[in-house]
Amino acid sequence: MKRIAIAGFQHETNTFSPIMTTREDFNGELDRDQLEHLGSDHFNSPVSGFYDKAKHFGFSIIPLVDYSAEPSNMVPRDVFDQLLGDILTRIEASDCDGIFLDLHGAMALEGYVDGETEILRAIRSRMGNIPIIASLDLHGNLAPKSVELCSGFVSCREYPHVDMFETGQRCAVIMDYIMHGGKLFHAFRQIPFLMPTSKETTFREPSKSLYRLISDVENRPGVVSASILQGFSGADVEHTGPSVLAYAVTRELAQKAADFLFQGIMDRESEFSSDVPGAEEAIADAIRLSATAVKPVILADIQDNAGGGSSSDTMFVLKELLNQNATGVAAGMIFDPESAAAAHSAGQGAKVELALGGKYIAGDSPLRAAYKIERLYDGIVTGTGPMTRGMQFSFGKMALLRLADILIVVGSRREQAADQSIFTILGVNPPEMKIVLVKSANHFRADFEPISSHVINVLAPGSDVEDPSTFAYNHLRSGVRLKGCGPLQIKK
């Protein structure tokens, strides 16, 4: 029976983020009881999917550790070395025949060093030519060296990432293929332009039909796996940007598959351009549409997305909602531990003067007002939507505040509004609202789009990059356009 060690080390690094990364941000022991729970309940995670499929192949699974942190700025080298050292020690002691890694693909270390390459290089130096299969987020910024070091990468194919479980299953299939002596050749292509976030969701074009090409490729005889990565534009590092990766039984088949996917992206280049309205226009549209809609209008503050490294505390859109006298609004989640603590001290039903949010992004300022405290919570929040169903989170002290006819969810830990549970835990039922403002780029679509009449993206300041041509890059490799058919990056 082949022994497979499982470890996770994930961070999506945003070099434009005002949020620094610390050791305390990383958490995640992975014991056998947790693994059994994940596998049996089909949680939407690569580890869960890998474990579920690995049981059918007869693998003996050795759970090690799963370190992950919310997106933020670069990982300090000493923090990285400490966590990686722990992983290496556990791998060496595991007496494993293969390794499954749950990675992100866009980790950057101090000095603009590629994190995934460093992880794989260190494991190879200790473990030699052992099979290593790794799952990736769709937003990985793959470096050519990491592709050489890994036996096989598999990226998720949906954004929102509702298919992480299936991604883990695909990783197990490749591990089994290699364990039975299967040959695996790879081909890797980097795309010469960056993608605006608003055009990346696979629920809409141009990405929807683009990702269907993967099935076309994998149906070809001899092709084992294929992935399209959109890259993560929030990282100003050398290999930021989209890429395609194909594995096949011969090098020629892999190259043809990768070329096909590469051309599929290039044929759509002109469609990857940003056209998101500003707050004044977007909110006016939302108010107009909500007046007759039977379902809420979803406003997505896409650049202040904690899931992309932003602060999730900007007040630009909230202030404009107040300025335009919007009614029936629920907004969340605002990251403000100080305001949440003050609300808990004042107590439910009280009114309290707060300087809410506005503490991190240049040009922003707190929304100072007297807020009524509608409800308080401090405990576990269980996900209910497609991405996080059954998963448990703690956002620390939470408060539901009312200002005019706007209900505002405030939390003490940064987290994007990818699931309705951040509202319902405080007694707010999103389908009953006229307008729901979410701090999220695209993950909200899985749970909020089905209850909506319209979805409107809003362009307001934040550090989760929508239009890369409006940000200053200094470390990209040469020849990369900052959006489809856009300008080249200029190093300063």
N, C-alpha and C positions, 0 to 999 in steps of 0.2 A: 504493500500500500504506500503510495507516494505521499510524503509529508509536505504540505504547503503552508508556509508562514504568511500571515496577513498583517500588514502594517499600513497606516495612513499618515500622511504628512501634507497638509493642505494650507495654502495661503494664496489668495488672489491679491497681488501687490499693486497698489495704485500710487505711483510716485508723485502724483499731484495732490494726494490726500493730506489734509491737515491733521489726521489722526495717526499718532505714532504707534508702533507695534511694540508690545512688551511680552515678557515671558508669561505673565498672568493671563494674556489673551488666549493662550493655547491650552486646550483641555482635551481629555479623552482617553481614559483607560479603555481597553477592549478586552474583556474577559469572556470566557466560554458561555456563561449564562447570558450575557448581552448578545453574543453571536447567535445563540439558539433562538433568542427572542426576535432578533432581526430577521433571521432566515425563515422562521415559521410564520411571521406576520407579513412577510413581503413588504417591508419598509422600503421606501423609495431611496435606496442608497446602493452604490456599487458593491460595498462590502456585503450587504444583504443578498444581492443578486448573485454574487460570486459564490457565497456560501450555499445558497439554495441549489445552484447548478453543480457545484463541486461534490455535493453529497451523492448525486447520481453517477458521477464518475469514480466514486470510491476513494476520493482523496481524504487523507487525514488532515484536518485543519488545525493550525496552531495560531490562535489569536495572540498578537503581540501588543500593539498600542496604536491609537488613532489620534494623532495630534491635528487639530484644526483651529483656525481663528477667523473671525470676521474680517473681510477685506479692509486694509489700511495701508499705511506707507511701508517702506522697505523693512524687511526682517533684520534686526541687528545680528551681526555675525556671531556674537557670543551666545545669543539665544538659539540661533540655528545650530551651532556646534553642540550645544548642550542637548538639544532634542534629538539631533541626528545621532549623537553618541549613544544615547539611550536606545535608539532603534537598532543601531549596529550591534550593540552588546546583546540585545535580545535575539536578533537574527542569528548571530554566531552560536548562541546557546541553544538554538531551536533544533539543530541537527536536521534542517529541512532539505528537501530535494528541489524545491522551487519556491518563488516568492511572488505574492500578489501585492502590489502597491496601489493604494487609493491616493492619487495625486490630483492636483488641480491643473498644473501646466503653465501657470503665470506667476510663480513665486520669484521674487527678486530680492537678493540680499544687499546689504550695505555695499556700496561700490558698484552697484548695477550689475551684479553677478547673477547668472541664471541659477535659480535654486534647484530645479529638477535635475539639471546636469550634475550639480554637486552631489545630490543625493545618490544618483545612479553611479557616479564615478566612485564614491566612497564604498558603496555596496560591492561593486565589481572588484575593488582593490582587496576587500576582505573575503569575498565568496567566489571569486573567479567566474567561470563561464556557466554559472547556474541559471536556469530559465527565470527571467523576470518579466512578468506581465503587469502592465499598469493601466488603470482607468484614468481618463482625463475629463475635465470639464470641457464643454464646447468652446470655452473662451481661452484655451491654452495658447501661450506664445511659444511654440516649439522651436528649440534650437537644434540645428543639424547634429550636434554632438550628442544630445540626449537621445535622438533617434537611433544613433549608432550603438549607444550603450544599453538600450532596452531591447529585450527580445521581442516585445510587441506592445504597442500602445493601442488603446481603444477609447475613442471619445464618445460622449453622449451625442444624440442626434436631434434633440428637441430643446427649444428655448421658448417658454419655460422648460426647465429640465425635469420633465415628468417621466423620463425614461432612464433614470439612474440605475434602477433595479435591473432593467434589461441590459444596460451597459456592463454591469458586473457579470451577468450571465454570459455575455459574449466573451468576456475576458476568460471565464472558466473554460469555454469551448476551445479557445486558442491554447490555453495551458494544457488541456488534455491532448490536443493535436501535437504539441511539441513533445509532451511526455511519451507519446507513442512513436517518436522518431520522425515526425513530419518536418519537412524542410520549409523554411519561411524566409522569403526574400522581400525586401522593402523598397519602396520608392517614395521620395519626399519632395514636395514642391512648395515653395513659399510664394504667396500672392503679393504683387507689388503695390497694393493700396490698402488703406485701413477702412473699416466699416463703421458707419454711424450706428449707434445702439438701436435707434428706432427702426432700422431696416433689418435687424438681426433676428427678430422673432420668427420662428418657423410656423407660427399660426397665420402669417401673412406673407405676401410676396415682397421682395424677390426671394427670400430664403425658403419659403414653403416648397416651391418646385425645385430649388437647388438641392435640397436634402433628399428629394426623391431619387436623385441620380445615384445615391449610394446603393440603393437596391439594384439599379440597373447594372452597376459594376459588380456587385457581389454575386449576381446571378450568372456571371461569366465563368465558364469552367476554369478551375485552377486559381481563382481569386479567393482568398481566405477571409480577408477583412479590409474595410476601407473606412476612412474618417475624413470629415471636413471640420476644420477648426476655424472659428471666426476671429480668433485672437482677442486680446483684451487691450483696448486702446488707452486705458488708464495708466499703462506702464510705459514710461519713456526709457526703453531698453533696446538693445541692438536688434533682437529678433521679434519685436512686437509686430503682430499682424496675422492675418489669416494664413492657413496652410492646408495642404491635403496630404494624406498618407495612405498608402496602399500596401497590402501584404499578399503575396501569391507564392505558388509552388516554384515559379521561375522568376528570375529578375526581369525578363522581357515582359511577362504578363503583369507584373507589378508596375512597371514603368508605363505601360499602355493604360492601365487603370488610373494611375495618378495623372497622366496627361489628359485623360477624358474629364476628370473632375476639375482639373486646373482650367481647362477650356470652358467648362460649364460656368465657372465663376467669372472668368474674363468676359464671356458673352453677356453677363449681367452687370458689368462694371458701372455703367451709367446709372443704374437703378440704385446704387449704394451711395446716395447723396442725401443730405439732411434737409428737411422742409418742415420743421416743427415750429408751431406758432409760439409767440411769447405769452406771458401771463395775462396781459390785458385782453388780447384777442381770444385766447383759449377759454378764459373764464366767461367772457361775454357769450361765447358760443354755448358753453355748458349751461348757463342760466337760461338762455333762449330755448335750448333743446329740452331741458328738464321741466319747463313749464307745461309741456303736453305729453311727456314720456310717462309710460306706466312703470318703467324700471329706472334705476338710478343712472346718471351719467358718471362715468369714472374719469377723474382727472389724474393723470400720472405725472408726478414731479420727477421726471426721469433722471435729471442730473444730480439730485440730492438723494441718491439711492445708497443706503448703507451697504447693500449687497455688491456695490461696485466701489466701495471705499469712501463714499462721501459721509458727511457728518449726520445726515438725517435730522438736522435741526434748523434749516433755513426757514425764514419767515416771509420770503418774497411772495409766494403764492397765497399764503394765509392772509397777508395784508391786503392783497388785491381782492380776495374774496370779500373781505370786510368793506373795502372801498366801493365795491359794486353791490353791496347789500345782498349778498347771496344768502338764501335760506335753506333749511333742511340739509345742512352739510355735516358730514362726519369726516374727520381728517386723522391720519395716523401713518406711521408712528413717529412722534417727535422724540428725539433723544435729548433728555434734559434731566439728569439725576438730581440736580439741585431743586428744580421745580417740583419733581415728583416727591422728594423728601419733604419739601415745604407743605405740599398738599396733604401728605400723611400726618404731619404734625398738626395742621389746622383741623383735619377731620372732615368726614363726609357731611355735605350740606352747608359747610362754611363757605365764606367768600374770602379770597386771599389775593393780595397784590403780588404779582409775579412778573419777572422779566424773562419771558419764555423764549427759549431758543436763541438763534442769531448769534452764536458765540464763536463760530469757527471759520466761516467763509467770508472772504474779503468783500466789503461793501454791504454786508448784512448788519442787522442790529436786532436786539431782542424786541419782542412784542410785549410792551409794558401795559398791563391792564389789571382790573379786578376780575378774577375768574371765580365762577361758582364750581365747587367740587361736587360733581354728580356721583362719582363712585370711586372706590379705591380697591386695589388688589395687590397682593404680594405672595406669589406662589407659582406653581407649575402651570404652564399653558400647553395644552395638547393640540397639535395640528389636526385640522379636519379636511383640508382641501387636497387636491391631487398631488401636490408636491410634498407635503409634510404630514399627510394623514398618519396619525398614531404616534408621531414623534413628539417628544416633550422638550419644552424650552422654559428657561427662566429669564425674564426680563427685569428682575428685581422689582423695586417698588414701581407700581403703575398707577396712573390717575386718569380719570375721565373728567376733563374740564369743559365748562360751557362759557363761551364768549359770544354775545348776541345770539344768533341762531346757528352757531357752529359748535359741534362737539369735537373735542380734541383729545386724542389718546396720547399720553405721555409715558415714556418708559425710561428705565435706568440703564438699559443695555441697548446698544445699537442693533437694529434688525430691520430689514425691509418689510414692507407690508405685502408679503407673498401669500398670506392666508387670512381668511376672515376671522379666525380665532382671536386675533389681537383686538378686534372690536367686540366680538360676542362675549369674551371673558369679562368685559366691563358693561355688559347689558345693552350694547348697541347692535341692532340687526341691520347690516348693510343694505339688504334688498328693500327696506322700508324708507331709506333716505332718498332725497332728490339728487344730491351730489355726494360722491365719495372721493376724497382726495387721498391718494396713496403715494407714499415715498418709495417708489420702485420703478425700475426701468422696463422690465418685461415679465418677470416672474409672477407678478400680480395677475396676469392674464389667465392663468390656469384656474384660479378660484373666483376671480371677480368678473372676468369677461362673460361667463354664462349668466350672471345675474344683471347684466347691464343693458341699457338701451343704446348707448354710445360709449366709445372709449376715445378720450382726447389726451394726447401727449402735450405736456407743457414744457417750454424751454425757459428755465430760470437758472441763475448761477448755482453751481455745485461742482463737485470734483469727479463725478462719474461721467466720463467724456461722451457727449452725444456727437458733436461735430469736431473731429480731431483737428481740422484746419484752423480752429479758433484757440488751440492750445499750443504752447511753445515746447517743441521737442528738441532735444540736443544730443540724444544718444542712439537714435534709429540708424540702422544700416542705410547706406546711400541708395537712392533710386526708389524710395517708397513714397507713393502719393498719399496725401493726408485724407483723402476720401475718393470715392469713385470718380475718375476723370478729373481729380482735383490737383492742387499744387503739390510739388515735391516738398519734402521736409527740408528745412534749412537749418544747418547747425550753426549755433552762435558761440 
